[in-house]
């Protein structure tokens, strides 16, 4: 048995320095990439318009090379490789953690403005012979913190007494369900784990937010001061598997308090003209067979995303290991009261009733979940013929309508725009899920590019910064509030949970108004209604305000991402092949380990996404949801982009007609995009025959 001592780094397989990977060309960015950060005249590095997302590292000190994956790679004889056992349930060897961070240091460190780290930095409780303990969970998380220090630390600041100025870029962590014990169970704070991580994450959490962090492990960090904040949500309070809490409805629950804190902070970001990215570990997956969050938390999250759509850029998660995305649909809100900015624009639809979360998310469950996502996308509003979500430009459309004077076509477009919430698709919000470092498939990293037009001379924060709203109000007074958007003081929050929040923050929102009181002429229902919990409802943005960066390309909008992966099968084969030539083992490992580009969203003949706004995702989802969406090619095998925005049936008919006429165009596959999506969801580890069996035949 391996002895687990406080010197956790003794388990580390050190990776010596190696030159940057010549095979990597991570991004075609707004500026030419350099091997060093861009430094301004004051000595600070300038923004480069990229950030790194890393998630689900799961280091395992008991991993043994050549062990049996069926025994968690802890014992027996098997195919567990030096850098991990890909496409198994084994956790991550320290060799992979070390090699990954060394590769980041040599290839990514100087290209990004900040890092988001979405949890699960301890091993799974997957072997009764090696039970987890509180001390082990903390040591493993400390090990990962130390890797961030080694990779992104300022060499001249690491030994000074101030822990808040140690990094060259901001790093924002969040709790994973395996970062605590028992896993999934996070008690209301303050608790043991908020105290442990307050010390462990002292380098990441702004000093001004120690109090709110102690309350429940949530905080935000202004990664670009006065411009962009990243909110670290404690998604474990929303998690349906956390039996220590009970949703987000009752004001005695930490989930309720969490949303009130988020509402308050987002309101003040709106007043300051700032934008936000929300991050968490467990994503708000919600299909017929899979629901990660308690429904009351999901409902509030959907409402908050809608009402703060001018502030929130996107939300980003890990946990599920598969590469995918999901929408939150405002028409699925179940509240029985009228909501300003919702009911005056949409008719509520009957929402699905998902089953409770099933923790066993195996390959079969993943396949069912993805098929259900696609079924939902197939029901998205269909754009009129010869148009798509991606090319909705209202001014151009209006001019064209007046020019052609074809009222019926205009009516079709009007109905479509109304159905999706206008030309920017504001009926929907987005959540993005990245695959993991732990090689359940292949290890992955994601570099996300965002718009820095007009911000090029700014710098990332040089220390964790961000004063909470209640502190700003106490310092600057109530005048900070935009009184034009403040209603009379009628909200009644639980002062037990918010005894430190100034009344100025509580005056902004009107308490939920029961629709029944507005419809007195209706007959009373015999069945007694379930009690509706009252809470302050966020106000929507002004109708005169332009759409936010989630919807309209502008500064801080997401542009694209580059998905990176380490093909462990290929790497291990190369190592094995070269080891037969008496090559030094450590050199052999360093030489062959690398991340490669799996795909780019913007330089991609498949997805063809010009940006990562909601409208672009709706365009992709609607095409994936079609029964037919063929790829066209010529005799030379070159893909033809023409017709990519046509309905799949139209494109197929055109291809068949051209074939009859002797054209070189031929049909490939029924829905080419769905197959590409599935391949990428599993990081190109799923064989073609399995894809056909689990997701439908494509030929």
C-alpha positions as CSV (number, residue, x, y, z in Angstrom):
1,X,0.0,0.0,0.0
2,X,1.3,3.4,-0.9
3,X,1.9,5.5,2.2
4,X,0.0,8.8,1.9
5,X,2.1,11.4,3.7
6,X,1.9,15.2,4.0
7,X,4.6,15.3,1.4
8,X,2.2,14.7,-1.3
9,X,4.5,15.9,-4.0
10,X,6.6,12.7,-3.4
11,X,4.1,11.0,-5.6
12,X,4.9,13.4,-8.4
13,X,6.6,12.1,-11.5
14,X,8.5,15.3,-12.4
15,X,8.4,16.4,-16.0
16,X,11.6,18.2,-17.0
17,X,11.6,21.2,-19.3
18,X,11.0,20.7,-22.9
19,X,10.5,23.1,-25.8
20,X,7.0,24.3,-26.7
21,X,5.0,21.8,-28.8
22,X,5.8,22.7,-32.5
23,X,2.6,20.8,-33.6
24,X,0.3,23.1,-31.7
25,X,-1.3,26.1,-33.3
26,X,-3.9,26.8,-30.7
27,X,-5.7,29.8,-32.1
28,X,-6.2,32.1,-35.0
29,X,-6.6,35.0,-32.7
30,X,-7.2,38.7,-32.7
31,X,-3.5,39.3,-32.5
32,X,-0.5,37.2,-33.7
33,X,0.5,34.7,-31.0
34,X,3.9,35.2,-29.4
35,X,5.9,33.1,-27.1
36,X,5.8,35.8,-24.4
37,X,2.9,37.9,-23.1
38,X,2.3,41.3,-24.4
39,X,3.6,43.8,-21.8
40,X,2.3,47.4,-21.5
41,X,4.4,50.4,-20.7
42,X,3.7,50.0,-17.0
43,X,5.1,46.5,-16.9
44,X,1.7,44.7,-16.8
45,X,0.7,42.1,-19.4
46,X,-2.0,43.3,-21.8
47,X,-5.2,41.4,-22.6
48,X,-4.9,38.9,-25.4
49,X,-8.5,37.8,-25.6
50,X,-8.3,34.2,-24.5
51,X,-8.9,32.2,-21.3
52,X,-8.3,28.6,-20.3
53,X,-11.0,26.2,-18.9
54,X,-9.7,23.2,-17.1
55,X,-12.0,20.7,-15.2
56,X,-12.3,17.4,-13.5
57,X,-8.6,16.6,-12.9
58,X,-9.2,13.8,-10.3
59,X,-5.6,13.0,-9.3
60,X,-5.1,9.5,-7.9
61,X,-2.0,8.7,-5.8
62,X,-2.8,5.0,-5.9
63,X,-2.7,4.7,-9.7
64,X,-0.3,2.0,-10.9
65,X,1.1,1.6,-14.4
66,X,0.2,-1.8,-16.0
67,X,-2.5,-2.4,-13.5
68,X,-6.1,-3.6,-14.2
69,X,-8.6,-0.9,-15.1
70,X,-11.4,-3.1,-13.6
71,X,-9.7,-2.7,-10.3
72,X,-9.6,1.1,-10.5
73,X,-6.0,0.9,-11.9
74,X,-4.8,0.2,-8.3
75,X,-3.8,-3.4,-8.6
76,X,-3.7,-6.5,-10.9
77,X,-2.2,-6.8,-14.3
78,X,-3.7,-4.8,-17.2
79,X,-3.4,-2.1,-19.8
80,X,-3.1,1.0,-17.5
81,X,-0.6,3.3,-19.3
82,X,2.0,5.7,-18.0
83,X,-0.3,8.7,-18.5
84,X,-3.6,7.0,-17.7
85,X,-6.1,4.4,-18.8
86,X,-8.1,6.1,-21.4
87,X,-11.8,5.2,-21.9
88,X,-12.0,3.6,-18.5
89,X,-13.3,4.7,-15.0
90,X,-9.8,5.0,-13.6
91,X,-8.7,8.3,-12.2
92,X,-5.7,10.4,-13.2
93,X,-2.1,9.4,-12.5
94,X,0.1,12.1,-11.1
95,X,2.3,11.7,-14.3
96,X,-0.6,13.0,-16.4
97,X,-1.3,15.9,-14.0
98,X,2.3,16.9,-14.0
99,X,2.7,16.6,-17.8
100,X,-0.5,18.5,-18.4
101,X,0.5,21.5,-16.3
102,X,4.0,21.4,-17.8
103,X,2.5,21.5,-21.2
104,X,0.2,24.4,-20.2
105,X,3.3,26.3,-18.9
106,X,5.1,25.8,-22.2
107,X,2.3,26.4,-24.6
108,X,-0.6,28.3,-23.0
109,X,0.6,30.2,-20.0
110,X,1.6,33.3,-21.9
111,X,-1.5,33.3,-24.3
112,X,-4.4,33.6,-21.8
113,X,-5.8,36.3,-19.6
114,X,-7.3,34.2,-16.9
115,X,-8.1,30.6,-15.9
116,X,-11.4,29.0,-14.8
117,X,-11.1,25.7,-12.9
118,X,-14.4,24.0,-12.4
119,X,-13.7,21.5,-9.6
120,X,-13.2,17.9,-8.9
121,X,-9.6,17.9,-8.0
122,X,-9.6,14.8,-5.7
123,X,-10.0,11.1,-6.6
124,X,-13.3,9.3,-6.8
125,X,-14.3,7.1,-3.9
126,X,-14.1,4.1,-6.2
127,X,-12.1,1.5,-4.2
128,X,-13.0,0.2,-0.8
129,X,-9.4,-0.9,-0.2
130,X,-8.4,2.8,-0.4
131,X,-11.2,4.7,1.3
132,X,-11.2,8.5,1.0
133,X,-10.6,10.7,4.0
134,X,-11.0,14.4,4.7
135,X,-7.2,14.8,4.9
136,X,-6.7,13.0,1.6
137,X,-9.3,15.2,-0.2
138,X,-7.6,18.4,1.1
139,X,-4.1,17.1,0.2
140,X,-5.1,16.2,-3.3
141,X,-6.6,19.7,-3.8
142,X,-3.5,21.3,-2.3
143,X,-1.4,19.3,-4.8
144,X,-3.5,20.8,-7.7
145,X,-3.2,24.3,-6.2
146,X,0.5,23.8,-6.1
147,X,0.5,22.9,-9.8
148,X,-1.2,26.1,-10.6
149,X,1.4,27.9,-8.5
150,X,4.2,26.2,-10.4
151,X,2.6,27.0,-13.8
152,X,1.1,30.5,-13.3
153,X,3.0,31.7,-10.3
154,X,5.2,34.9,-10.2
155,X,8.6,33.6,-9.2
156,X,9.5,36.8,-7.4
157,X,6.3,36.9,-5.3
158,X,5.8,33.3,-4.1
159,X,7.7,33.7,-0.9
160,X,6.3,37.1,0.2
161,X,3.7,37.2,3.0
162,X,0.9,38.3,0.8
163,X,-0.9,35.3,-0.8
164,X,-3.0,37.4,-3.1
165,X,-0.3,38.6,-5.6
166,X,1.2,35.3,-6.5
167,X,-0.1,34.7,-10.1
168,X,0.5,36.3,-13.5
169,X,-3.2,35.9,-14.3
170,X,-6.3,35.4,-12.2
171,X,-7.4,31.9,-11.5
172,X,-11.0,31.2,-10.4
173,X,-11.9,27.8,-8.8
174,X,-15.2,26.3,-7.8
175,X,-16.3,23.4,-5.7
176,X,-16.7,19.9,-7.3
177,X,-18.9,17.2,-5.8
178,X,-15.8,15.1,-5.1
179,X,-13.9,18.0,-3.4
180,X,-15.7,17.3,-0.2
181,X,-16.6,14.3,2.0
182,X,-19.0,12.5,1.7
183,X,-19.1,13.3,-2.0
184,X,-22.1,15.4,-3.1
185,X,-23.0,16.4,0.5
186,X,-22.3,20.1,1.2
187,X,-23.9,21.3,4.4
188,X,-25.1,24.9,4.9
189,X,-22.2,27.2,5.7
190,X,-20.2,28.1,7.5
191,X,-18.9,24.5,7.7
192,X,-15.8,22.5,7.8
193,X,-15.2,22.7,4.0
194,X,-15.7,26.4,3.7
195,X,-13.1,26.8,6.4
196,X,-10.7,24.4,4.8
197,X,-11.0,26.0,1.4
198,X,-10.9,29.5,2.7
199,X,-7.3,28.7,3.6
200,X,-6.5,26.6,0.6
201,X,-7.9,29.1,-1.9
202,X,-6.6,32.2,-0.2
203,X,-4.7,33.0,-3.4
204,X,-7.9,33.0,-5.4
205,X,-10.7,34.5,-3.3
206,X,-10.7,38.3,-3.0
207,X,-10.2,39.5,0.6
208,X,-13.3,41.5,0.5
209,X,-15.4,38.4,-0.1
210,X,-14.1,36.2,2.8
211,X,-17.4,36.6,4.6
212,X,-19.7,35.5,1.7
213,X,-17.3,32.7,0.9
214,X,-17.6,31.5,4.5
215,X,-21.4,31.6,4.1
216,X,-21.5,29.1,1.3
217,X,-18.3,28.8,-0.8
218,X,-19.4,31.3,-3.4
219,X,-17.5,34.4,-4.6
220,X,-16.7,36.4,-7.7
221,X,-13.4,37.8,-9.1
222,X,-13.0,40.8,-11.4
223,X,-10.6,39.1,-13.8
224,X,-10.6,42.4,-15.8
225,X,-11.1,45.1,-13.2
226,X,-14.2,47.1,-13.8
227,X,-15.0,45.2,-17.0
228,X,-15.5,41.5,-16.4
229,X,-16.2,39.4,-13.4
230,X,-16.2,35.6,-13.1
231,X,-18.7,34.2,-10.6
232,X,-17.8,31.0,-8.9
233,X,-21.2,29.4,-8.1
234,X,-21.4,26.6,-5.5
235,X,-23.5,24.3,-7.7
236,X,-23.6,21.7,-4.9
237,X,-26.4,23.7,-3.2
238,X,-28.4,23.3,-6.4
239,X,-27.4,19.6,-6.9
240,X,-30.2,17.2,-6.7
241,X,-27.9,14.6,-5.1
242,X,-27.0,16.8,-2.1
243,X,-29.3,15.4,0.5
244,X,-28.1,18.0,3.1
245,X,-30.2,20.8,1.5
246,X,-33.6,21.1,-0.1
247,X,-33.6,23.3,-3.2
248,X,-33.8,27.0,-3.6
249,X,-37.4,27.9,-2.7
250,X,-37.4,28.3,1.1
251,X,-35.5,31.3,2.5
252,X,-34.0,29.0,5.1
253,X,-32.1,27.1,2.4
254,X,-28.5,28.0,1.3
255,X,-29.7,27.7,-2.3
256,X,-32.1,30.5,-1.8
257,X,-29.4,32.6,-0.1
258,X,-27.1,31.9,-3.0
259,X,-29.5,33.2,-5.6
260,X,-30.2,36.3,-3.5
261,X,-26.5,36.9,-3.3
262,X,-26.2,36.4,-7.1
263,X,-29.1,38.7,-7.8
264,X,-27.6,41.5,-5.7
265,X,-24.2,41.2,-7.3
266,X,-25.5,41.1,-10.8
267,X,-27.6,44.1,-10.2
268,X,-24.6,46.1,-9.2
269,X,-22.6,44.9,-12.1
270,X,-25.4,46.2,-14.3
271,X,-25.1,49.6,-12.6
272,X,-21.4,49.6,-13.1
273,X,-21.6,48.6,-16.8
274,X,-19.7,45.4,-16.2
275,X,-20.3,41.9,-17.6
276,X,-20.2,38.4,-16.0
277,X,-19.3,34.8,-16.8
278,X,-20.9,32.3,-14.4
279,X,-19.0,29.1,-13.6
280,X,-19.9,26.0,-11.6
281,X,-19.1,22.3,-11.4
282,X,-22.5,20.5,-11.9
283,X,-24.3,21.8,-15.0
284,X,-28.1,22.4,-15.1
285,X,-28.7,19.3,-17.3
286,X,-32.4,18.8,-17.6
287,X,-34.0,16.1,-20.0
288,X,-36.6,13.4,-19.5
289,X,-34.1,11.0,-18.0
290,X,-31.5,13.3,-16.5
291,X,-31.9,16.2,-14.1
292,X,-28.8,17.4,-12.2
293,X,-30.3,20.3,-10.3
294,X,-33.3,20.5,-8.0
295,X,-36.2,21.9,-10.1
296,X,-36.6,25.0,-7.9
297,X,-33.0,25.9,-8.4
298,X,-33.2,25.3,-12.2
299,X,-36.3,27.5,-12.4
300,X,-34.5,30.4,-10.6
301,X,-31.4,29.9,-12.7
302,X,-33.4,30.2,-15.9
303,X,-35.2,33.3,-14.6
304,X,-31.9,34.9,-13.5
305,X,-30.3,34.2,-16.9
306,X,-33.2,35.8,-18.6
307,X,-33.5,38.9,-16.4
308,X,-29.7,39.6,-16.4
309,X,-29.2,38.7,-20.1
310,X,-27.6,42.1,-20.6
311,X,-24.9,41.3,-18.0
312,X,-24.2,37.5,-18.3
313,X,-22.0,36.4,-21.2
314,X,-22.3,32.7,-20.6
315,X,-22.2,30.0,-18.0
316,X,-19.5,27.2,-18.0
317,X,-19.5,23.9,-16.2
318,X,-17.7,20.5,-16.0
319,X,-18.7,17.3,-14.1
320,X,-20.4,15.3,-16.9
321,X,-17.1,14.7,-18.9
322,X,-18.9,14.9,-22.3
323,X,-18.4,17.9,-24.6
324,X,-21.8,19.5,-25.2
325,X,-24.1,22.5,-24.6
326,X,-27.6,23.1,-23.4
327,X,-30.2,25.8,-23.5
328,X,-32.4,27.3,-20.8
329,X,-35.8,28.2,-22.2
330,X,-37.7,31.0,-20.5
331,X,-41.0,29.7,-21.8
332,X,-40.6,26.7,-19.5
333,X,-40.8,28.8,-16.3
334,X,-43.4,27.3,-14.0
335,X,-44.0,30.3,-11.7
336,X,-47.7,31.2,-11.2
337,X,-47.1,34.9,-11.0
338,X,-46.6,37.5,-13.7
339,X,-43.0,38.2,-14.5
340,X,-42.0,41.5,-16.1
341,X,-40.0,40.9,-19.3
342,X,-41.3,37.4,-19.7
343,X,-45.1,37.2,-19.7
344,X,-45.4,40.4,-21.8
345,X,-43.3,38.7,-24.5
346,X,-43.9,35.0,-24.3
347,X,-46.6,32.4,-23.7
348,X,-45.5,29.9,-21.1
349,X,-45.2,26.3,-22.5
350,X,-46.0,23.1,-20.7
351,X,-42.6,22.1,-19.3
352,X,-41.3,18.5,-19.1
353,X,-41.2,16.7,-15.8
354,X,-37.7,15.2,-15.5
355,X,-37.0,12.3,-13.3
356,X,-34.8,12.7,-10.3
357,X,-31.0,12.7,-10.9
358,X,-29.5,9.3,-11.4
359,X,-25.9,9.3,-10.2
360,X,-25.1,6.4,-12.4
361,X,-24.2,8.3,-15.6
362,X,-22.7,5.4,-17.6
363,X,-22.2,5.2,-21.3
364,X,-25.7,4.0,-21.9
365,X,-27.1,6.9,-19.8
366,X,-24.9,9.4,-21.7
367,X,-26.2,8.1,-25.0
368,X,-29.8,8.4,-23.8
369,X,-29.1,11.9,-22.5
370,X,-27.6,13.1,-25.7
371,X,-30.4,11.6,-27.8
372,X,-32.9,13.5,-25.6
373,X,-31.0,16.7,-26.1
374,X,-31.2,16.3,-29.8
375,X,-34.9,15.5,-29.5
376,X,-35.3,18.9,-27.8
377,X,-33.3,20.6,-30.4
378,X,-35.5,19.1,-33.1
379,X,-38.5,21.0,-31.6
380,X,-36.8,24.4,-31.9
381,X,-38.7,27.0,-33.9
382,X,-37.9,26.5,-37.6
383,X,-36.6,29.5,-39.6
384,X,-38.5,30.3,-42.8
385,X,-37.2,28.8,-46.1
386,X,-33.9,30.2,-47.3
387,X,-33.0,31.6,-43.9
388,X,-31.4,30.4,-40.7
389,X,-30.7,31.4,-37.1
390,X,-27.2,32.5,-38.2
391,X,-28.3,35.1,-40.8
392,X,-31.0,36.9,-39.0
393,X,-30.3,40.6,-39.5
394,X,-33.4,42.5,-38.8
395,X,-32.5,45.8,-40.5
396,X,-31.6,43.9,-43.7
397,X,-34.7,41.8,-43.4
398,X,-37.0,44.9,-42.9
399,X,-35.5,46.5,-46.0
400,X,-35.9,43.4,-48.0
401,X,-39.5,43.0,-46.9
402,X,-40.4,46.5,-47.9
403,X,-38.6,46.0,-51.2
404,X,-40.4,42.8,-52.1
405,X,-43.7,43.7,-50.5
406,X,-44.6,40.0,-49.9
407,X,-46.6,40.1,-46.8
408,X,-46.9,36.4,-46.3
409,X,-43.2,35.9,-46.2
410,X,-42.9,38.8,-43.8
411,X,-45.5,37.2,-41.6
412,X,-43.5,33.9,-41.5
413,X,-40.4,35.8,-40.4
414,X,-42.3,37.8,-37.8
415,X,-43.8,34.7,-36.3
416,X,-40.3,33.0,-36.2
417,X,-38.7,36.1,-34.6
418,X,-41.5,36.3,-32.0
419,X,-41.1,32.6,-31.2
420,X,-37.4,32.9,-30.5
421,X,-37.4,36.1,-28.6
422,X,-36.5,38.5,-31.4
423,X,-33.6,38.6,-33.8
424,X,-31.0,37.7,-31.1
425,X,-32.9,34.6,-29.8
426,X,-33.3,36.1,-26.3
427,X,-35.9,33.5,-25.4
428,X,-32.9,31.2,-24.7
429,X,-29.9,31.2,-22.5
430,X,-26.8,29.0,-22.7
431,X,-24.7,26.7,-20.6
432,X,-21.5,25.2,-21.9
433,X,-20.0,21.9,-20.6
434,X,-16.3,21.0,-21.2
435,X,-14.9,17.4,-21.1
436,X,-12.4,16.5,-18.5
437,X,-8.7,16.0,-17.8
438,X,-9.4,12.7,-16.2
439,X,-9.2,10.2,-19.1
440,X,-12.7,8.7,-19.1
441,X,-12.2,9.5,-22.8
442,X,-9.1,11.5,-23.7
443,X,-7.7,14.3,-21.5
444,X,-8.8,17.7,-22.7
445,X,-8.3,21.4,-22.3
446,X,-10.3,24.3,-23.8
447,X,-9.0,27.7,-24.8
448,X,-11.8,30.2,-25.3
449,X,-11.4,33.4,-27.3
450,X,-13.4,36.5,-26.5
451,X,-13.7,39.9,-28.0
452,X,-11.3,42.6,-26.7
453,X,-12.1,45.3,-29.2
454,X,-11.4,48.6,-27.5
455,X,-9.9,46.8,-24.5
456,X,-6.6,45.9,-26.0
457,X,-4.6,48.2,-23.7
458,X,-6.2,46.9,-20.5
459,X,-4.6,44.2,-18.2
460,X,-5.9,41.2,-16.4
461,X,-6.2,41.7,-12.6
462,X,-2.8,41.3,-10.9
463,X,-4.5,40.0,-7.7
464,X,-7.9,38.6,-6.7
465,X,-10.2,41.7,-6.7
466,X,-13.9,42.4,-6.4
467,X,-15.8,44.2,-3.6
468,X,-19.2,42.8,-3.0
469,X,-22.3,45.0,-3.5
470,X,-23.1,45.4,0.1
471,X,-19.6,46.7,0.8
472,X,-19.8,49.2,-2.1
473,X,-23.2,50.5,-0.8
474,X,-21.9,50.8,2.7
475,X,-18.9,52.8,1.4
476,X,-20.6,54.9,-1.3
477,X,-24.1,55.1,-0.2
478,X,-27.5,54.4,-1.7
479,X,-26.9,56.9,-4.6
480,X,-25.0,54.1,-6.4
481,X,-28.4,52.6,-7.2
482,X,-30.2,53.7,-10.4
483,X,-33.3,55.0,-8.8
484,X,-35.2,54.9,-12.2
485,X,-35.1,51.1,-11.9
486,X,-35.9,50.8,-8.2
487,X,-39.5,50.1,-7.1
488,X,-41.0,50.9,-3.7
489,X,-39.6,49.0,-0.8
490,X,-42.0,46.0,-0.8
491,X,-39.6,43.1,-0.8
492,X,-39.5,40.9,2.3
493,X,-36.3,38.9,2.4
494,X,-35.2,36.6,5.3
495,X,-33.1,38.9,7.4
496,X,-31.7,35.9,9.1
497,X,-29.9,35.1,5.9
498,X,-29.2,38.7,4.9
499,X,-28.6,40.5,8.2
500,X,-25.5,42.2,6.7
501,X,-27.1,43.4,3.5
502,X,-28.0,47.1,3.4
503,X,-31.7,47.9,2.8
504,X,-30.8,49.7,-0.4
505,X,-30.1,46.4,-2.0
506,X,-33.4,45.0,-0.9
507,X,-35.5,47.8,-2.3
508,X,-34.9,47.1,-5.9
509,X,-37.3,44.3,-6.6
510,X,-41.0,43.9,-6.1
511,X,-42.2,40.8,-4.4
512,X,-43.7,38.2,-6.8
513,X,-47.4,39.0,-7.5
514,X,-49.8,36.0,-7.7
515,X,-51.5,35.9,-11.0
516,X,-54.6,34.6,-9.4
517,X,-55.2,38.0,-7.7
518,X,-55.1,39.6,-11.2
519,X,-57.7,37.2,-12.5
520,X,-60.5,37.5,-10.0
521,X,-63.2,36.7,-12.5
522,X,-61.9,33.2,-13.0
523,X,-63.5,30.4,-11.0
524,X,-61.6,29.2,-8.0
525,X,-60.1,25.8,-8.5
526,X,-61.3,23.1,-6.1
527,X,-57.9,21.6,-5.7
528,X,-55.7,23.5,-3.3
529,X,-52.7,24.9,-5.0
530,X,-49.2,24.1,-3.7
531,X,-47.9,27.1,-1.8
532,X,-45.8,29.4,-3.9
533,X,-42.7,30.8,-2.1
534,X,-42.3,34.5,-2.5
535,X,-39.0,36.0,-3.5
536,X,-37.7,39.2,-5.1
537,X,-37.9,38.9,-8.8
538,X,-35.0,40.5,-10.8
539,X,-36.0,43.3,-13.1
540,X,-35.2,42.8,-16.8
541,X,-33.0,45.1,-18.8
542,X,-34.6,48.2,-20.2
543,X,-36.3,47.6,-23.6
544,X,-34.3,50.4,-24.9
545,X,-31.0,48.7,-24.1
546,X,-29.1,46.8,-26.8
547,X,-28.7,43.1,-26.5
548,X,-25.9,41.9,-24.2
549,X,-22.7,40.1,-25.2
550,X,-24.3,36.7,-25.0
551,X,-26.5,37.6,-28.0
552,X,-24.9,40.4,-30.0
553,X,-21.2,40.4,-31.0
554,X,-19.5,43.2,-29.0
555,X,-16.6,43.6,-26.5
556,X,-16.4,40.6,-24.2
557,X,-18.6,38.4,-26.4
558,X,-17.2,34.8,-26.9
559,X,-15.8,34.4,-30.4
560,X,-14.6,30.8,-30.6
561,X,-12.8,28.0,-28.8
562,X,-10.1,25.6,-29.5
563,X,-10.7,22.1,-28.1
564,X,-7.4,20.4,-27.2
565,X,-6.9,16.7,-26.4
566,X,-4.1,14.3,-25.6
567,X,-4.5,11.1,-27.6
568,X,-3.2,8.7,-24.9
569,X,-3.6,5.6,-27.2
570,X,-1.3,7.2,-29.7
571,X,1.1,8.6,-27.1
572,X,1.5,5.2,-25.3
573,X,2.0,3.4,-28.6
574,X,4.7,5.9,-29.6
575,X,6.4,5.5,-26.1
576,X,6.2,1.7,-26.4
577,X,7.7,1.7,-29.9
578,X,10.6,4.0,-29.0
579,X,11.3,2.2,-25.7
580,X,12.6,-0.7,-27.7
581,X,15.6,1.4,-28.8
582,X,17.0,1.9,-25.3
583,X,15.9,5.5,-25.2
584,X,15.9,7.2,-21.8
585,X,12.5,6.6,-20.3
586,X,11.9,10.1,-18.9
587,X,13.0,11.6,-22.2
588,X,10.7,9.2,-24.0
589,X,7.7,10.3,-21.9
590,X,8.4,14.0,-22.4
591,X,9.0,13.7,-26.1
592,X,5.7,12.1,-26.9
593,X,3.3,13.7,-24.5
594,X,1.4,16.6,-26.1
595,X,-2.1,18.1,-26.6
596,X,-3.4,18.5,-30.1
597,X,-6.2,20.4,-31.6
598,X,-9.4,18.3,-31.8
599,X,-11.4,21.1,-33.4
600,X,-12.0,24.8,-33.5
601,X,-15.4,26.3,-33.6
602,X,-14.6,29.1,-36.0
603,X,-12.3,27.3,-38.4
604,X,-14.4,24.2,-38.9
605,X,-16.0,22.9,-42.0
606,X,-18.6,21.1,-39.8
607,X,-19.9,23.6,-37.2
608,X,-19.1,26.7,-39.2
609,X,-19.7,29.0,-36.3
610,X,-18.8,32.7,-36.9
611,X,-19.0,33.3,-33.1
612,X,-20.3,31.8,-29.9
613,X,-23.4,34.0,-29.4
614,X,-26.7,32.3,-28.5
615,X,-27.9,32.7,-32.0
616,X,-25.0,30.7,-33.4
617,X,-25.6,27.9,-30.9
618,X,-29.3,27.9,-31.9
619,X,-28.3,27.6,-35.5
620,X,-26.1,24.6,-34.8
621,X,-28.6,22.9,-32.5
622,X,-31.5,23.4,-35.0
623,X,-29.3,21.8,-37.8
624,X,-28.3,18.9,-35.5
625,X,-31.9,18.3,-34.6
626,X,-33.0,17.8,-38.3
627,X,-33.7,14.4,-39.5
628,X,-31.5,15.0,-42.5
629,X,-28.5,17.3,-42.9
630,X,-26.1,15.9,-45.4
631,X,-22.6,17.0,-46.1
632,X,-22.0,17.7,-49.8
633,X,-18.7,17.0,-51.5
634,X,-17.3,17.0,-55.0
635,X,-15.4,14.1,-56.7
636,X,-12.1,15.3,-55.2
637,X,-13.5,14.9,-51.7
638,X,-13.6,18.6,-50.9
639,X,-16.5,19.7,-48.8
640,X,-18.8,22.2,-50.3
641,X,-20.0,24.9,-47.9
642,X,-22.7,26.1,-50.3
643,X,-26.1,25.1,-49.0
644,X,-25.0,24.6,-45.4
645,X,-27.8,26.9,-44.2
646,X,-30.5,25.2,-46.2
647,X,-33.0,22.8,-44.7
648,X,-31.6,19.3,-44.8
649,X,-34.4,18.0,-47.0
650,X,-33.8,20.8,-49.5
651,X,-30.1,20.2,-49.6
652,X,-30.6,16.5,-50.1
653,X,-33.0,17.0,-53.0
654,X,-30.6,19.5,-54.6
655,X,-27.8,17.0,-54.3
656,X,-30.0,14.2,-55.9
657,X,-31.1,16.5,-58.7
658,X,-27.5,17.5,-59.4
659,X,-26.5,13.9,-59.4
660,X,-29.1,13.1,-62.1
661,X,-27.8,15.9,-64.2
662,X,-24.3,14.5,-64.1
663,X,-23.0,16.9,-61.4
664,X,-20.1,16.0,-59.3
665,X,-22.0,16.6,-56.1
666,X,-22.9,13.5,-54.0
667,X,-24.7,12.9,-50.8
668,X,-22.9,11.9,-47.6
669,X,-24.7,10.8,-44.5
670,X,-28.2,11.7,-43.3
671,X,-27.3,14.1,-40.6
672,X,-23.6,14.7,-40.8
673,X,-23.6,17.3,-38.0
674,X,-25.3,15.0,-35.4
675,X,-22.5,12.4,-36.0
676,X,-19.8,15.1,-35.7
677,X,-21.4,16.3,-32.4
678,X,-21.5,12.8,-31.0
679,X,-17.9,12.1,-31.9
680,X,-16.8,15.3,-30.2
681,X,-19.0,14.6,-27.2
682,X,-16.9,11.5,-26.5
683,X,-13.6,13.2,-27.6
684,X,-13.3,10.9,-30.6
685,X,-13.1,7.7,-28.6
686,X,-16.3,6.1,-29.6
687,X,-16.1,3.6,-32.6
688,X,-18.2,4.2,-35.6
689,X,-20.2,1.0,-35.1
690,X,-21.1,2.1,-31.5
691,X,-22.2,5.5,-32.7
692,X,-24.5,3.9,-35.3
693,X,-25.9,1.5,-32.8
694,X,-26.5,4.1,-30.0
695,X,-27.3,7.2,-32.0
696,X,-28.7,6.0,-35.3
697,X,-27.1,4.9,-38.6
698,X,-25.8,7.7,-40.8
699,X,-25.1,6.0,-44.1
